[in-house]
Amino acid sequence: MPEPSIHGYELSPGDELGQDVTPDCCGGEMTATRLSSYRCGECGTVLEIDSLGLVFDIR
């Protein structure tokens, strides 16, 4: 299962997501499910972002 990425860089907890950036996973953009959460439609990976724009959790 591919890890979520930004500009080809694999994300891990503590990485900064940035503003107005949608992460990619499985070859396509993840879907925003809430203001601070993204989900991959292919593998179901969820990426949680904290109020500072940092990756809080990947599951």
C-alpha distance matrix in Angstrom:
0.0 3.8 6.6 9.5 12.2 15.9 17.7 15.0 15.2 12.1 13.4 14.3 17.0 20.4 19.4 21.6 20.1 23.5 25.5 24.9 21.4 18.5 15.1 12.6 9.0 7.7 11.1 13.3 15.0 14.1 17.0 19.4 20.1 22.8 24.3 22.0 18.7 16.0 13.6 10.9 12.5 9.6 7.1 9.9 8.9 12.4 13.9 17.5 20.2 23.5 27.0 27.0 23.9 21.9 18.3 19.3 16.2 12.4 11.3
3.8 0.0 3.8 6.6 8.6 12.3 13.9 11.2 11.5 8.7 10.5 12.1 15.3 18.2 16.7 18.7 17.2 20.4 22.5 21.9 18.3 15.7 12.1 9.5 6.3 5.9 8.7 11.0 12.5 12.2 15.6 17.9 19.3 21.7 22.7 20.4 17.5 14.6 12.9 10.2 12.5 10.2 8.5 10.9 9.1 12.1 12.6 16.3 18.4 21.8 25.0 24.7 21.4 19.5 16.3 17.9 15.3 11.7 11.8
6.6 3.8 0.0 3.8 6.3 10.1 12.4 10.2 9.4 6.0 6.9 8.4 11.6 14.4 13.0 15.1 13.9 17.3 19.7 19.6 16.0 13.8 10.0 8.6 6.3 7.9 10.3 11.8 12.2 11.3 14.7 16.3 17.8 19.6 20.3 17.6 15.1 12.6 11.7 10.1 13.2 11.9 9.9 11.1 8.2 10.2 9.8 13.2 15.0 18.4 21.6 21.1 18.0 15.8 12.6 14.3 12.0 8.7 9.8
9.5 6.6 3.8 0.0 3.8 7.2 10.2 9.0 8.4 5.9 5.7 8.3 11.0 13.4 11.4 12.7 10.7 14.0 16.1 15.8 12.3 10.0 6.3 5.5 4.6 7.8 9.5 9.7 9.2 8.3 11.7 13.1 15.0 16.7 17.0 14.6 12.3 9.7 9.6 8.4 11.9 11.7 10.5 10.9 7.9 8.9 7.6 11.1 12.4 16.0 18.9 18.4 15.0 13.5 10.5 12.8 11.2 8.4 10.3
12.2 8.6 6.3 3.8 0.0 3.8 6.5 5.6 5.2 4.2 5.2 8.8 11.9 13.3 10.4 11.3 9.4 12.2 14.6 14.4 10.7 9.3 5.7 5.2 6.3 9.4 9.6 10.0 9.4 9.8 13.3 14.5 17.1 18.4 18.1 15.9 14.2 11.8 12.4 11.3 14.6 14.4 13.8 14.5 11.7 12.2 10.3 13.2 13.4 16.8 19.2 18.1 14.6 13.3 11.2 14.3 13.5 11.3 13.8
15.9 12.3 10.1 7.2 3.8 0.0 3.8 5.4 5.3 6.6 7.0 10.7 13.2 13.6 10.1 9.8 7.7 9.5 11.8 11.7 8.0 7.8 5.4 6.3 9.0 12.1 11.3 10.9 9.7 10.8 13.9 14.6 17.7 18.6 17.5 15.7 14.9 12.8 14.2 13.6 16.7 17.0 17.0 17.3 14.7 14.6 12.1 14.2 13.5 16.5 18.3 16.8 13.2 12.7 11.6 15.2 15.3 13.9 16.7
17.7 13.9 12.4 10.2 6.5 3.8 0.0 3.8 5.6 8.5 10.0 13.7 16.5 16.6 13.0 12.5 10.7 11.6 13.6 13.3 9.8 10.1 8.4 8.3 11.0 13.3 11.5 11.6 11.1 13.2 16.4 17.5 20.9 21.8 20.6 19.2 18.4 16.1 17.3 16.2 18.9 18.9 19.2 20.1 17.8 18.1 15.8 18.0 17.2 20.1 21.6 19.8 16.2 15.9 15.2 18.8 19.0 17.5 20.2
15.0 11.2 10.2 9.0 5.6 5.4 3.8 0.0 3.8 6.4 9.2 12.7 16.1 16.8 13.5 14.1 12.7 14.4 16.8 16.6 12.9 12.4 9.7 8.4 9.9 11.6 10.2 11.5 12.0 13.8 17.5 19.0 22.0 23.3 22.6 20.8 19.5 16.9 17.5 15.8 18.5 17.7 17.7 19.1 16.7 17.7 15.9 18.6 18.4 21.4 23.4 21.7 18.3 17.2 15.8 19.2 18.8 16.7 19.0
15.2 11.5 9.4 8.4 5.2 5.3 5.6 3.8 0.0 3.8 6.3 9.6 12.9 13.4 10.1 11.4 10.9 13.0 16.1 16.6 13.1 13.0 10.0 9.8 11.0 13.3 12.9 14.0 13.8 14.8 18.3 19.2 21.9 22.8 21.9 19.6 18.6 16.6 17.5 16.4 19.6 19.0 18.3 19.3 16.3 16.9 14.6 16.8 16.4 19.1 21.3 19.4 16.2 14.5 13.2 16.5 16.4 14.7 17.5
12.1 8.7 6.0 5.9 4.2 6.6 8.5 6.4 3.8 0.0 3.8 6.7 10.4 11.9 9.4 11.5 11.0 14.0 17.1 17.6 14.1 13.2 9.7 9.3 9.4 11.7 12.4 13.7 13.5 13.6 17.1 18.1 20.3 21.4 20.9 18.2 16.7 14.8 15.3 14.3 17.7 16.9 15.6 16.4 13.2 14.0 12.0 14.6 14.8 17.7 20.4 18.9 15.8 13.6 11.4 14.2 13.4 11.4 14.0
13.4 10.5 6.9 5.7 5.2 7.0 10.0 9.2 6.3 3.8 0.0 3.8 7.0 8.5 6.2 8.5 8.3 11.8 14.9 15.9 12.7 12.1 8.8 9.8 10.2 13.3 14.3 14.7 13.7 12.9 15.9 16.1 18.1 18.7 18.0 15.0 13.9 12.7 13.8 13.7 17.4 17.3 15.8 15.7 12.1 12.0 9.3 11.2 11.3 14.0 16.8 15.5 12.5 10.0 7.6 10.5 10.1 8.7 11.9
14.3 12.1 8.4 8.3 8.8 10.7 13.7 12.7 9.6 6.7 3.8 0.0 3.8 6.3 5.9 9.2 10.0 13.7 16.9 18.4 15.5 14.9 11.9 13.1 12.9 15.8 17.5 17.9 16.8 15.4 18.0 17.8 19.1 19.3 18.8 15.4 14.4 13.9 15.0 15.4 19.2 19.1 16.9 16.4 12.6 12.1 9.5 10.7 11.0 13.1 16.3 15.0 12.8 9.5 6.7 8.5 8.0 7.3 10.7
17.0 15.3 11.6 11.0 11.9 13.2 16.5 16.1 12.9 10.4 7.0 3.8 0.0 3.8 5.7 8.7 10.1 13.6 16.6 18.5 16.4 16.0 13.6 15.5 15.5 18.6 20.4 20.4 18.7 16.8 18.7 17.8 18.6 18.2 17.5 13.8 13.4 14.0 15.6 16.9 20.6 21.0 18.7 17.5 13.7 12.2 9.3 9.1 9.1 10.3 13.6 12.6 11.1 7.4 4.8 5.3 5.8 7.1 10.6
20.4 18.2 14.4 13.4 13.3 13.6 16.6 16.8 13.4 11.9 8.5 6.3 3.8 0.0 3.8 6.5 9.1 12.0 15.1 17.7 16.0 16.6 14.7 17.1 17.8 21.2 22.5 22.2 20.2 18.6 20.4 19.1 20.2 19.3 17.8 14.3 14.8 15.8 18.1 19.5 23.3 24.0 22.0 20.7 17.0 15.2 11.8 10.9 9.4 9.6 12.2 10.2 9.3 5.6 5.2 6.4 8.7 10.6 14.2
19.4 16.7 13.0 11.4 10.4 10.1 13.0 13.5 10.1 9.4 6.2 5.9 5.7 3.8 0.0 3.8 6.3 9.2 12.7 15.1 13.0 13.9 12.0 14.4 15.6 19.1 19.9 19.6 17.7 16.7 18.8 17.8 19.6 18.9 17.3 14.1 14.5 14.8 17.1 18.2 22.0 22.6 21.1 20.2 16.5 15.0 11.5 11.3 9.6 10.7 12.9 10.6 8.6 5.5 5.4 8.4 10.3 11.2 15.0
21.6 18.7 15.1 12.7 11.3 9.8 12.5 14.1 11.4 11.5 8.5 9.2 8.7 6.5 3.8 0.0 3.8 5.7 9.2 12.0 10.5 12.1 11.2 14.3 16.4 20.1 20.4 19.4 17.0 16.2 17.9 16.5 18.6 17.6 15.3 12.6 13.8 14.3 17.2 18.6 22.2 23.4 22.4 21.3 17.9 15.9 12.1 11.5 8.8 9.7 10.9 8.2 5.8 4.3 6.2 9.5 12.1 13.2 17.0
20.1 17.2 13.9 10.7 9.4 7.7 10.7 12.7 10.9 11.0 8.3 10.0 10.1 9.1 6.3 3.8 0.0 3.8 6.8 8.8 6.9 8.4 7.9 11.3 13.8 17.5 17.6 16.2 13.5 12.8 14.4 13.1 15.6 14.9 12.7 10.5 11.3 11.3 14.4 15.7 19.2 20.6 20.0 18.9 15.8 13.9 10.2 10.1 7.6 9.7 10.9 9.2 5.6 5.7 6.5 10.1 12.0 12.5 16.1
23.5 20.4 17.3 14.0 12.2 9.5 11.6 14.4 13.0 14.0 11.8 13.7 13.6 12.0 9.2 5.7 3.8 0.0 3.8 6.7 6.1 9.0 9.9 13.4 16.4 20.1 19.6 17.9 14.9 14.7 15.9 14.3 17.1 15.9 13.1 11.8 13.4 13.6 16.9 18.3 21.5 23.2 23.1 21.9 19.1 17.0 13.5 13.0 10.0 11.3 11.2 9.1 6.0 7.9 9.8 13.1 15.4 16.2 19.7
25.5 22.5 19.7 16.1 14.6 11.8 13.6 16.8 16.1 17.1 14.9 16.9 16.6 15.1 12.7 9.2 6.8 3.8 0.0 3.8 5.5 8.7 11.0 14.5 17.8 21.4 20.7 18.3 15.0 14.8 15.2 13.2 16.1 14.6 11.5 11.2 13.3 13.6 17.2 18.8 21.6 23.8 24.1 22.7 20.4 18.0 14.8 14.1 11.1 12.2 11.3 10.0 7.3 10.3 12.3 15.2 17.4 18.3 21.4
24.9 21.9 19.6 15.8 14.4 11.7 13.3 16.6 16.6 17.6 15.9 18.4 18.5 17.7 15.1 12.0 8.8 6.7 3.8 0.0 3.8 6.6 9.8 13.1 16.5 19.8 18.8 16.0 12.6 12.8 12.9 11.2 14.5 13.6 10.9 11.5 13.0 12.6 15.8 17.2 19.5 21.9 22.8 21.5 19.6 17.6 14.9 14.8 12.5 14.3 13.7 13.2 10.2 13.0 14.2 17.0 18.7 18.9 21.6
21.4 18.3 16.0 12.3 10.7 8.0 9.8 12.9 13.1 14.1 12.7 15.5 16.4 16.0 13.0 10.5 6.9 6.1 5.5 3.8 0.0 3.8 6.4 9.5 13.0 16.4 15.4 12.9 9.7 10.3 11.4 10.6 14.2 14.0 12.0 11.7 12.2 11.0 13.8 14.7 17.2 19.2 19.9 19.0 17.0 15.4 12.8 13.5 11.7 14.2 14.6 13.8 10.3 12.1 12.5 15.7 16.8 16.5 19.2
18.5 15.7 13.8 10.0 9.3 7.8 10.1 12.4 13.0 13.2 12.1 14.9 16.0 16.6 13.9 12.1 8.4 9.0 8.7 6.6 3.8 0.0 3.8 6.7 9.9 13.2 12.5 9.8 6.3 6.5 7.9 7.9 11.6 12.3 11.3 11.0 10.3 8.1 10.4 11.0 13.4 15.4 16.4 15.5 13.9 12.6 10.6 12.1 11.4 14.6 15.7 15.6 11.9 13.1 12.4 15.3 15.6 14.6 16.8
15.1 12.1 10.0 6.3 5.7 5.4 8.4 9.7 10.0 9.7 8.8 11.9 13.6 14.7 12.0 11.2 7.9 9.9 11.0 9.8 6.4 3.8 0.0 3.8 6.8 10.4 10.3 8.4 5.8 5.7 8.6 9.4 12.5 13.8 13.2 11.9 10.4 7.8 9.4 9.2 12.3 13.5 13.9 13.5 11.3 10.7 8.7 11.1 11.0 14.6 16.5 16.1 12.3 12.4 10.8 13.8 13.5 11.9 14.2
12.6 9.5 8.6 5.5 5.2 6.3 8.3 8.4 9.8 9.3 9.8 13.1 15.5 17.1 14.4 14.3 11.3 13.4 14.5 13.1 9.5 6.7 3.8 0.0 3.8 6.9 6.5 5.2 4.2 5.4 9.1 11.3 14.2 16.2 16.3 15.0 12.9 9.6 9.7 8.0 10.6 11.0 11.7 12.3 10.7 11.4 10.4 13.6 14.3 18.0 20.1 19.8 16.0 15.7 13.6 16.4 15.4 13.0 14.6
9.0 6.3 6.3 4.6 6.3 9.0 11.0 9.9 11.0 9.4 10.2 12.9 15.5 17.8 15.6 16.4 13.8 16.4 17.8 16.5 13.0 9.9 6.8 3.8 0.0 3.8 5.4 5.6 6.3 6.2 9.9 12.5 14.6 17.1 17.9 16.3 13.5 10.1 8.8 6.1 8.7 8.1 8.3 9.6 8.1 10.0 10.1 13.7 15.4 19.1 21.8 21.7 18.1 17.2 14.5 16.7 14.8 11.7 12.5
7.7 5.9 7.9 7.8 9.4 12.1 13.3 11.6 13.3 11.7 13.3 15.8 18.6 21.2 19.1 20.1 17.5 20.1 21.4 19.8 16.4 13.2 10.4 6.9 3.8 0.0 3.8 5.8 8.2 8.8 12.1 15.2 17.0 19.9 21.2 19.8 16.7 13.1 11.0 7.5 8.6 6.5 7.3 9.9 9.6 12.4 13.3 17.1 19.0 22.8 25.5 25.5 21.9 21.0 18.1 20.0 17.8 14.3 14.4
11.1 8.7 10.3 9.5 9.6 11.3 11.5 10.2 12.9 12.4 14.3 17.5 20.4 22.5 19.9 20.4 17.6 19.6 20.7 18.8 15.4 12.5 10.3 6.5 5.4 3.8 0.0 3.8 7.2 9.4 12.7 15.9 18.3 21.1 21.9 20.9 18.3 14.6 13.1 9.8 10.6 9.2 10.8 13.2 12.9 15.1 15.4 19.0 20.3 24.1 26.4 26.2 22.4 21.9 19.5 21.9 20.2 17.0 17.6
13.3 11.0 11.8 9.7 10.0 10.9 11.6 11.5 14.0 13.7 14.7 17.9 20.4 22.2 19.6 19.4 16.2 17.9 18.3 16.0 12.9 9.8 8.4 5.2 5.6 5.8 3.8 0.0 3.8 6.5 9.4 12.7 15.4 18.2 18.9 18.4 15.9 12.2 11.0 8.2 8.9 8.9 11.2 12.5 12.4 13.9 14.1 17.4 18.6 22.4 24.4 24.4 20.6 20.7 18.5 21.0 19.6 16.8 17.4
15.0 12.5 12.2 9.2 9.4 9.7 11.1 12.0 13.8 13.5 13.7 16.8 18.7 20.2 17.7 17.0 13.5 14.9 15.0 12.6 9.7 6.3 5.8 4.2 6.3 8.2 7.2 3.8 0.0 3.8 6.5 9.3 12.4 14.8 15.3 15.0 12.8 9.3 9.1 7.5 8.9 10.3 12.2 12.4 11.9 12.3 12.0 14.8 15.6 19.3 21.0 21.2 17.5 18.0 16.1 18.6 17.6 15.4 16.5
14.1 12.2 11.3 8.3 9.8 10.8 13.2 13.8 14.8 13.6 12.9 15.4 16.8 18.6 16.7 16.2 12.8 14.7 14.8 12.8 10.3 6.5 5.7 5.4 6.2 8.8 9.4 6.5 3.8 0.0 3.8 6.6 9.2 11.8 12.8 12.2 9.5 5.8 5.4 4.7 6.9 9.1 10.3 9.5 8.9 8.8 8.9 11.7 13.0 16.8 18.8 19.5 15.9 16.3 14.1 16.0 14.8 12.6 13.4
17.0 15.6 14.7 11.7 13.3 13.9 16.4 17.5 18.3 17.1 15.9 18.0 18.7 20.4 18.8 17.9 14.4 15.9 15.2 12.9 11.4 7.9 8.6 9.1 9.9 12.1 12.7 9.4 6.5 3.8 0.0 3.8 6.1 9.1 10.7 11.0 8.4 5.3 5.2 6.3 7.3 10.6 12.0 10.3 10.5 9.5 10.0 11.9 13.2 16.7 18.3 19.7 16.4 17.3 15.5 16.9 15.8 14.2 14.7
19.4 17.9 16.3 13.1 14.5 14.6 17.5 19.0 19.2 18.1 16.1 17.8 17.8 19.1 17.8 16.5 13.1 14.3 13.2 11.2 10.6 7.9 9.4 11.3 12.5 15.2 15.9 12.7 9.3 6.6 3.8 0.0 3.8 5.6 6.9 7.7 5.8 4.3 6.5 9.1 10.6 13.9 14.8 12.4 11.9 9.6 9.3 10.0 10.8 13.8 15.1 16.8 13.9 15.3 13.9 15.1 14.6 14.0 14.9
20.1 19.3 17.8 15.0 17.1 17.7 20.9 22.0 21.9 20.3 18.1 19.1 18.6 20.2 19.6 18.6 15.6 17.1 16.1 14.5 14.2 11.6 12.5 14.2 14.6 17.0 18.3 15.4 12.4 9.2 6.1 3.8 0.0 3.8 7.0 7.8 5.5 5.5 6.6 9.9 10.9 14.5 14.9 11.8 11.8 9.2 9.8 9.9 11.5 14.1 15.5 17.9 15.5 16.6 15.0 15.2 14.4 14.0 14.2
22.8 21.7 19.6 16.7 18.4 18.6 21.8 23.3 22.8 21.4 18.7 19.3 18.2 19.3 18.9 17.6 14.9 15.9 14.6 13.6 14.0 12.3 13.8 16.2 17.1 19.9 21.1 18.2 14.8 11.8 9.1 5.6 3.8 0.0 3.8 5.4 5.0 7.1 9.5 13.1 14.6 18.0 18.1 14.9 14.3 11.0 10.6 9.3 9.9 11.7 12.5 15.3 13.5 15.1 14.2 14.1 14.2 14.7 15.5
24.3 22.7 20.3 17.0 18.1 17.5 20.6 22.6 21.9 20.9 18.0 18.8 17.5 17.8 17.3 15.3 12.7 13.1 11.5 10.9 12.0 11.3 13.2 16.3 17.9 21.2 21.9 18.9 15.3 12.8 10.7 6.9 7.0 3.8 0.0 3.8 6.0 8.4 11.7 15.1 17.0 20.3 20.4 17.5 16.2 12.8 11.3 9.4 8.5 9.8 9.7 12.3 10.6 13.0 13.0 13.4 14.4 15.5 17.1
22.0 20.4 17.6 14.6 15.9 15.7 19.2 20.8 19.6 18.2 15.0 15.4 13.8 14.3 14.1 12.6 10.5 11.8 11.2 11.5 11.7 11.0 11.9 15.0 16.3 19.8 20.9 18.4 15.0 12.2 11.0 7.7 7.8 5.4 3.8 0.0 3.8 7.1 10.6 14.0 16.6 19.4 18.8 16.0 14.0 10.5 8.3 5.9 4.9 6.6 7.7 10.1 8.3 9.8 9.4 9.6 10.7 12.1 14.0
18.7 17.5 15.1 12.3 14.2 14.9 18.4 19.5 18.6 16.7 13.9 14.4 13.4 14.8 14.5 13.8 11.3 13.4 13.3 13.0 12.2 10.3 10.4 12.9 13.5 16.7 18.3 15.9 12.8 9.5 8.4 5.8 5.5 5.0 6.0 3.8 0.0 3.8 6.9 10.5 13.1 15.8 15.2 12.2 10.5 6.9 5.7 4.6 6.1 9.0 11.1 13.2 10.8 11.4 9.7 9.8 9.5 9.9 11.1
16.0 14.6 12.6 9.7 11.8 12.8 16.1 16.9 16.6 14.8 12.7 13.9 14.0 15.8 14.8 14.3 11.3 13.6 13.6 12.6 11.0 8.1 7.8 9.6 10.1 13.1 14.6 12.2 9.3 5.8 5.3 4.3 5.5 7.1 8.4 7.1 3.8 0.0 3.8 6.9 9.7 12.4 12.2 9.7 8.2 5.6 5.1 6.6 8.4 11.9 14.2 15.6 12.6 12.9 10.7 11.7 10.7 9.7 10.7
13.6 12.9 11.7 9.6 12.4 14.2 17.3 17.5 17.5 15.3 13.8 15.0 15.6 18.1 17.1 17.2 14.4 16.9 17.2 15.8 13.8 10.4 9.4 9.7 8.8 11.0 13.1 11.0 9.1 5.4 5.2 6.5 6.6 9.5 11.7 10.6 6.9 3.8 0.0 3.8 6.3 8.9 8.7 6.0 5.6 4.5 6.4 9.0 11.6 15.2 17.7 19.2 16.2 16.0 13.3 13.9 11.9 9.8 9.6
10.9 10.2 10.1 8.4 11.3 13.6 16.2 15.8 16.4 14.3 13.7 15.4 16.9 19.5 18.2 18.6 15.7 18.3 18.8 17.2 14.7 11.0 9.2 8.0 6.1 7.5 9.8 8.2 7.5 4.7 6.3 9.1 9.9 13.1 15.1 14.0 10.5 6.9 3.8 0.0 3.8 5.5 5.9 4.9 5.3 6.6 8.6 11.9 14.4 18.2 20.8 21.8 18.5 18.1 15.2 16.3 14.0 11.1 10.6
12.5 12.5 13.2 11.9 14.6 16.7 18.9 18.5 19.6 17.7 17.4 19.2 20.6 23.3 22.0 22.2 19.2 21.5 21.6 19.5 17.2 13.4 12.3 10.6 8.7 8.6 10.6 8.9 8.9 6.9 7.3 10.6 10.9 14.6 17.0 16.6 13.1 9.7 6.3 3.8 0.0 3.8 6.1 5.7 8.0 9.6 12.1 15.2 17.8 21.4 23.8 25.1 21.9 21.7 18.9 19.8 17.4 14.6 13.5
9.6 10.2 11.9 11.7 14.4 17.0 18.9 17.7 19.0 16.9 17.3 19.1 21.0 24.0 22.6 23.4 20.6 23.2 23.8 21.9 19.2 15.4 13.5 11.0 8.1 6.5 9.2 8.9 10.3 9.1 10.6 13.9 14.5 18.0 20.3 19.4 15.8 12.4 8.9 5.5 3.8 0.0 3.8 5.9 8.2 11.1 13.6 17.1 19.8 23.5 26.2 27.2 23.9 23.2 20.1 21.1 18.4 15.0 13.7
7.1 8.5 9.9 10.5 13.8 17.0 19.2 17.7 18.3 15.6 15.8 16.9 18.7 22.0 21.1 22.4 20.0 23.1 24.1 22.8 19.9 16.4 13.9 11.7 8.3 7.3 10.8 11.2 12.2 10.3 12.0 14.8 14.9 18.1 20.4 18.8 15.2 12.2 8.7 5.9 6.1 3.8 0.0 3.8 5.7 9.2 12.0 15.5 18.6 22.1 25.3 26.2 23.0 21.9 18.4 19.0 15.9 12.4 10.5
9.9 10.9 11.1 10.9 14.5 17.3 20.1 19.1 19.3 16.4 15.7 16.4 17.5 20.7 20.2 21.3 18.9 21.9 22.7 21.5 19.0 15.5 13.5 12.3 9.6 9.9 13.2 12.5 12.4 9.5 10.3 12.4 11.8 14.9 17.5 16.0 12.2 9.7 6.0 4.9 5.7 5.9 3.8 0.0 3.8 6.3 9.8 12.8 16.2 19.6 22.6 24.0 21.1 20.1 16.7 16.9 13.8 10.7 8.6
8.9 9.1 8.2 7.9 11.7 14.7 17.8 16.7 16.3 13.2 12.1 12.6 13.7 17.0 16.5 17.9 15.8 19.1 20.4 19.6 17.0 13.9 11.3 10.7 8.1 9.6 12.9 12.4 11.9 8.9 10.5 11.9 11.8 14.3 16.2 14.0 10.5 8.2 5.6 5.3 8.0 8.2 5.7 3.8 0.0 3.8 6.7 10.0 13.3 16.7 20.0 21.0 18.1 16.8 13.2 13.5 10.4 7.0 5.6
12.4 12.1 10.2 8.9 12.2 14.6 18.1 17.7 16.9 14.0 12.0 12.1 12.2 15.2 15.0 15.9 13.9 17.0 18.0 17.6 15.4 12.6 10.7 11.4 10.0 12.4 15.1 13.9 12.3 8.8 9.5 9.6 9.2 11.0 12.8 10.5 6.9 5.6 4.5 6.6 9.6 11.1 9.2 6.3 3.8 0.0 3.8 6.5 10.0 13.3 16.5 17.8 15.2 14.1 10.8 10.7 8.0 5.7 5.3
13.9 12.6 9.8 7.6 10.3 12.1 15.8 15.9 14.6 12.0 9.3 9.5 9.3 11.8 11.5 12.1 10.2 13.5 14.8 14.9 12.8 10.6 8.7 10.4 10.1 13.3 15.4 14.1 12.0 8.9 10.0 9.3 9.8 10.6 11.3 8.3 5.7 5.1 6.4 8.6 12.1 13.6 12.0 9.8 6.7 3.8 0.0 3.8 6.7 10.2 13.4 14.3 11.6 10.4 7.2 7.7 5.9 4.7 6.7
17.5 16.3 13.2 11.1 13.2 14.2 18.0 18.6 16.8 14.6 11.2 10.7 9.1 10.9 11.3 11.5 10.1 13.0 14.1 14.8 13.5 12.1 11.1 13.6 13.7 17.1 19.0 17.4 14.8 11.7 11.9 10.0 9.9 9.3 9.4 5.9 4.6 6.6 9.0 11.9 15.2 17.1 15.5 12.8 10.0 6.5 3.8 0.0 3.8 6.8 10.1 11.6 9.5 8.6 6.1 5.4 5.0 6.4 8.6
20.2 18.4 15.0 12.4 13.4 13.5 17.2 18.4 16.4 14.8 11.3 11.0 9.1 9.4 9.6 8.8 7.6 10.0 11.1 12.5 11.7 11.4 11.0 14.3 15.4 19.0 20.3 18.6 15.6 13.0 13.2 10.8 11.5 9.9 8.5 4.9 6.1 8.4 11.6 14.4 17.8 19.8 18.6 16.2 13.3 10.0 6.7 3.8 0.0 3.8 6.8 7.9 5.7 5.5 4.6 5.2 7.2 9.2 12.1
23.5 21.8 18.4 16.0 16.8 16.5 20.1 21.4 19.1 17.7 14.0 13.1 10.3 9.6 10.7 9.7 9.7 11.3 12.2 14.3 14.2 14.6 14.6 18.0 19.1 22.8 24.1 22.4 19.3 16.8 16.7 13.8 14.1 11.7 9.8 6.6 9.0 11.9 15.2 18.2 21.4 23.5 22.1 19.6 16.7 13.3 10.2 6.8 3.8 0.0 3.8 5.5 5.5 5.5 6.5 5.7 8.9 11.9 14.7
27.0 25.0 21.6 18.9 19.2 18.3 21.6 23.4 21.3 20.4 16.8 16.3 13.6 12.2 12.9 10.9 10.9 11.2 11.3 13.7 14.6 15.7 16.5 20.1 21.8 25.5 26.4 24.4 21.0 18.8 18.3 15.1 15.5 12.5 9.7 7.7 11.1 14.2 17.7 20.8 23.8 26.2 25.3 22.6 20.0 16.5 13.4 10.1 6.8 3.8 0.0 3.8 5.5 7.4 9.7 9.4 12.7 15.6 18.3
27.0 24.7 21.1 18.4 18.1 16.8 19.8 21.7 19.4 18.9 15.5 15.0 12.6 10.2 10.6 8.2 9.2 9.1 10.0 13.2 13.8 15.6 16.1 19.8 21.7 25.5 26.2 24.4 21.2 19.5 19.7 16.8 17.9 15.3 12.3 10.1 13.2 15.6 19.2 21.8 25.1 27.2 26.2 24.0 21.0 17.8 14.3 11.6 7.9 5.5 3.8 0.0 3.8 5.6 8.9 9.7 13.3 16.1 19.4
23.9 21.4 18.0 15.0 14.6 13.2 16.2 18.3 16.2 15.8 12.5 12.8 11.1 9.3 8.6 5.8 5.6 6.0 7.3 10.2 10.3 11.9 12.3 16.0 18.1 21.9 22.4 20.6 17.5 15.9 16.4 13.9 15.5 13.5 10.6 8.3 10.8 12.6 16.2 18.5 21.9 23.9 23.0 21.1 18.1 15.2 11.6 9.5 5.7 5.5 5.5 3.8 0.0 3.8 6.7 8.7 11.8 13.9 17.2
21.9 19.5 15.8 13.5 13.3 12.7 15.9 17.2 14.5 13.6 10.0 9.5 7.4 5.6 5.5 4.3 5.7 7.9 10.3 13.0 12.1 13.1 12.4 15.7 17.2 21.0 21.9 20.7 18.0 16.3 17.3 15.3 16.6 15.1 13.0 9.8 11.4 12.9 16.0 18.1 21.7 23.2 21.9 20.1 16.8 14.1 10.4 8.6 5.5 5.5 7.4 5.6 3.8 0.0 3.8 6.0 9.3 11.5 15.1
18.3 16.3 12.6 10.5 11.2 11.6 15.2 15.8 13.2 11.4 7.6 6.7 4.8 5.2 5.4 6.2 6.5 9.8 12.3 14.2 12.5 12.4 10.8 13.6 14.5 18.1 19.5 18.5 16.1 14.1 15.5 13.9 15.0 14.2 13.0 9.4 9.7 10.7 13.3 15.2 18.9 20.1 18.4 16.7 13.2 10.8 7.2 6.1 4.6 6.5 9.7 8.9 6.7 3.8 0.0 3.8 5.9 7.7 11.4
19.3 17.9 14.3 12.8 14.3 15.2 18.8 19.2 16.5 14.2 10.5 8.5 5.3 6.4 8.4 9.5 10.1 13.1 15.2 17.0 15.7 15.3 13.8 16.4 16.7 20.0 21.9 21.0 18.6 16.0 16.9 15.1 15.2 14.1 13.4 9.6 9.8 11.7 13.9 16.3 19.8 21.1 19.0 16.9 13.5 10.7 7.7 5.4 5.2 5.7 9.4 9.7 8.7 6.0 3.8 0.0 3.8 7.2 10.3
16.2 15.3 12.0 11.2 13.5 15.3 19.0 18.8 16.4 13.4 10.1 8.0 5.8 8.7 10.3 12.1 12.0 15.4 17.4 18.7 16.8 15.6 13.5 15.4 14.8 17.8 20.2 19.6 17.6 14.8 15.8 14.6 14.4 14.2 14.4 10.7 9.5 10.7 11.9 14.0 17.4 18.4 15.9 13.8 10.4 8.0 5.9 5.0 7.2 8.9 12.7 13.3 11.8 9.3 5.9 3.8 0.0 3.8 6.5
12.4 11.7 8.7 8.4 11.3 13.9 17.5 16.7 14.7 11.4 8.7 7.3 7.1 10.6 11.2 13.2 12.5 16.2 18.3 18.9 16.5 14.6 11.9 13.0 11.7 14.3 17.0 16.8 15.4 12.6 14.2 14.0 14.0 14.7 15.5 12.1 9.9 9.7 9.8 11.1 14.6 15.0 12.4 10.7 7.0 5.7 4.7 6.4 9.2 11.9 15.6 16.1 13.9 11.5 7.7 7.2 3.8 0.0 3.8
11.3 11.8 9.8 10.3 13.8 16.7 20.2 19.0 17.5 14.0 11.9 10.7 10.6 14.2 15.0 17.0 16.1 19.7 21.4 21.6 19.2 16.8 14.2 14.6 12.5 14.4 17.6 17.4 16.5 13.4 14.7 14.9 14.2 15.5 17.1 14.0 11.1 10.7 9.6 10.6 13.5 13.7 10.5 8.6 5.6 5.3 6.7 8.6 12.1 14.7 18.3 19.4 17.2 15.1 11.4 10.3 6.5 3.8 0.0
